[in-house]
């Protein structure tokens, strides 16, 4: 009997596409979209290592290596920018991760479908408010003397306080998105077997025990995956909102990587320098993502890859 010849990689690929060509055809538009708008622009990353010259394009400038990265590291504002970015992003990440879980667990305990639907609708609605409107609301509500909140906080507006602006940012961010972000947890809770609730109630479990021993274990894998994905943007503070919230008084506490990159690159025309800063930010986020995934994979069975 002749031994079976080992199939080459081309043969295996041909067999794979012959079996699943319909699925690849369905995925083709999405793959093309991602390739065009996510991978093709990566060609411009080399601008971080070159001195940009408009007449020579992205690849024609003088190669300077890591010079722009070193310039950023030695910039007097580097420490302040990194501290502001980490402080704002971590508060937003932690509170924006915990609050939707708590809200989903509480909504799931509501017995009436009408009340549950009303609560869900009310908490979803702020998500669809424009960022410009949100910042305008903050300025109006926190105005000293006349604002709904500002009249109780003395003569200083929280929008101009370097010590309070971080709390204003993450509290408004959580308020706006907590309902929307709880949807995925509610979907996970909807798949819990109702017999588990019945068995727990027979054993005398109250609402807190139901949440602790039935609901929370059901959404724990979802929490792990979402936390890993959020770690990939730990240094990404939304540019539009923080930029709109900036003023001359709170600038020392609100200047973050995204706003500084915009000012350096777009307003001052230092394209290579701003590209280097953006690439540095992306690499750090990628390292956080890999680390969080490795830890989750070692501690539990939940991981992205």
Secondary structure as UniProt FT lines:
FT   HELIX           9..34
FT   HELIX           35..39
FT   HELIX           40..49
FT   TURN            54..56
FT   TURN            65..66
FT   HELIX           67..73
FT   TURN            76..77
FT   HELIX           78..108
FT   HELIX           113..125
FT   HELIX           126..128
FT   HELIX           131..141
FT   TURN            144..146
FT   TURN            148..149
FT   HELIX           150..152
FT   TURN            154..155
FT   HELIX           158..160
FT   TURN            162..164
FT   HELIX           165..181
FT   HELIX           183..190
FT   HELIX           194..202
FT   TURN            203..204
FT   HELIX           207..210
FT   HELIX           211..215
FT   HELIX           216..231
FT   TURN            232..235
FT   HELIX           239..245
FT   TURN            248..250
FT   HELIX           251..254
FT   HELIX           257..262
FT   HELIX           263..267
FT   HELIX           271..299
//
